Amino acid sequence: MSELDPAAYSGVHTGPLRAGEWVSLTDAKGHRKSLLLDAGKTFHTTKGGLAHDDIIGQPEGVVVTTVGGLQYLVFRPLLNEYMVSMPREAAVIYPKDAAQILMRADIFPGARVLEAGVGSGALSLALLRAIGPTGQLHSYERRAEFAEVARANVEQFVGGPHPSWTLSLGDLAEVIEDEPIDRAILDMLAPWDCLEAVAGVLEPGGILCCYVATTTQMGRVMDTLRADGGFTEPTASEVMVRDWHAEGLAIRPGHATTAHTGFLVMTRRMAPGVIAPLRKRRPAPGAYGPDYVGPIPRNVRPEHLEANRTRASELG
Ligand SMILES: C[S@@+](CC[C@H](N)C(=O)[O-])C[C@H]1O[C@@H](n2cnc3c(N)ncnc32)[C@H](O)[C@@H]1O
């Protein structure tokens, strides 16, 4: 396979199952186990052993049976399954959010993407899949032990080092490379501390996505972006996916629905020296009242601030 094959390093394999590959075994209750196929080895269960050789050479989608009669369905793991089952040191971005990030941040084959932090490498895998072997993903992580877990997770899934991936150790704001990037994704506690660094390398029209877990982080990063002026008015959203159970007349929401994960704050980089036009809008009552301590957006004029603070104290 050539390095420029768009499927190269995607982690997707087809054809008969081979020794050295991971497979997912799913039992009749839907419980899943991962197995690294190794010729001559036996997988032991409470209902007897299963020879790896019974799986090697078979197509995906076969059913294999242990000596004691336990049946398993066999498939190669998909990227979205791997992202939530791989070893993790830090919380991962879930597939539902990663999918939305790829679309909203307009990640394309060949894109130059910056990502920080790396955590366990879940989003790195999704980004590498989308940019392909002709893109560049530069990921920054300040904790060495997390970076090592991420590297191992990525290399295990794609089958070795990915030619499009650079993983740098350190605080993004301090070690960021001076290289132009098309897209930036920040998944960290304090993305506002890295905005100036990202602004220095993000191409005009480039997209910045900040993934944050709490409403206070969301508010702070949005007001910092508004105060900066070099980014368009940010938007904030949350992805909700609901599983359903459908069986005869029993059709209802499933029990496996993921609760809150995080918020996506999206914005675009303005041209050099151009300041984003101010939104002609008064701040919501109390928005920047006496208890507010964050950055003040440029569209909040002193008279608005005064009126806002007076109104907030009237409301009590
Ligand atoms: C929630 S985890 C990222 C998870 C990752 N997106 C994934 O899908 O696996 C946040 C990571 O950001 C790292 N981090 C926080 N601030 C950072 C900074 N300024 N520069 C680099 N890494 C940072 C933390 O060490 C942590 O590993």
The ligand as a Tripos MOL2 file, in Angstrom:
@<TRIPOS>MOLECULE
LIG
   27    29     1     0     0
SMALL
NO_CHARGES

@<TRIPOS>ATOM
      1 C1         -9.2190   15.9680   28.8020 C.3       1 LIG1
      2 S1         -7.5800   15.6340   28.3660 S.3       1 LIG1
      3 C2         -7.6080   15.5660   26.6060 C.3       1 LIG1
      4 C3         -8.2830   14.3290   26.0810 C.3       1 LIG1
      5 C4         -8.0700   14.0990   24.6100 C.3       1 LIG1
      6 N1         -8.6680   15.1370   23.8080 N.3       1 LIG1
      7 C5         -8.6100   12.7300   24.1860 C.2       1 LIG1
      8 O1         -9.5860   12.6920   23.4060 O.co2     1 LIG1
      9 O2         -8.0810   11.7110   24.6080 O.co2     1 LIG1
     10 C6         -6.8160   17.1980   28.6610 C.3       1 LIG1
     11 C7         -5.3030   17.1300   28.5010 C.3       1 LIG1
     12 O3         -4.7910   18.4380   28.2900 O.3       1 LIG1
     13 C8         -3.5040   18.5050   28.8730 C.3       1 LIG1
     14 N2         -3.2210   19.9400   28.9880 N.ar      1 LIG1
     15 C9         -3.8630   20.8410   29.7680 C.ar      1 LIG1
     16 N3         -3.3830   22.0790   29.5560 N.ar      1 LIG1
     17 C10        -2.4110   21.9620   28.6030 C.ar      1 LIG1
     18 C11        -1.5440   22.8800   27.9610 C.ar      1 LIG1
     19 N4         -1.5750   24.1940   28.2520 N.pl3     1 LIG1
     20 N5         -0.6770   22.4300   27.0300 N.ar      1 LIG1
     21 C12        -0.6300   21.0920   26.7340 C.ar      1 LIG1
     22 N6         -1.4270   20.1710   27.3210 N.ar      1 LIG1
     23 C13        -2.3090   20.5990   28.2380 C.ar      1 LIG1
     24 C14        -3.6710   17.7140   30.1630 C.3       1 LIG1
     25 O4         -2.4370   17.2670   30.6710 O.3       1 LIG1
     26 C15        -4.5740   16.5740   29.7130 C.3       1 LIG1
     27 O5         -3.8460   15.4590   29.3120 O.3       1 LIG1
@<TRIPOS>BOND
     1     1     2 1
     2     2     3 1
     3     2    10 1
     4     3     4 1
     5     4     5 1
     6     5     6 1
     7     5     7 1
     8     7     8 2
     9     7     9 1
    10    10    11 1
    11    11    12 1
    12    11    26 1
    13    12    13 1
    14    13    14 1
    15    13    24 1
    16    14    15 ar
    17    14    23 ar
    18    15    16 ar
    19    16    17 ar
    20    17    18 ar
    21    17    23 ar
    22    18    19 1
    23    18    20 ar
    24    20    21 ar
    25    21    22 ar
    26    22    23 ar
    27    24    25 1
    28    24    26 1
    29    26    27 1
@<TRIPOS>SUBSTRUCTURE
     1 LIG1         1 GROUP 0 **** ****
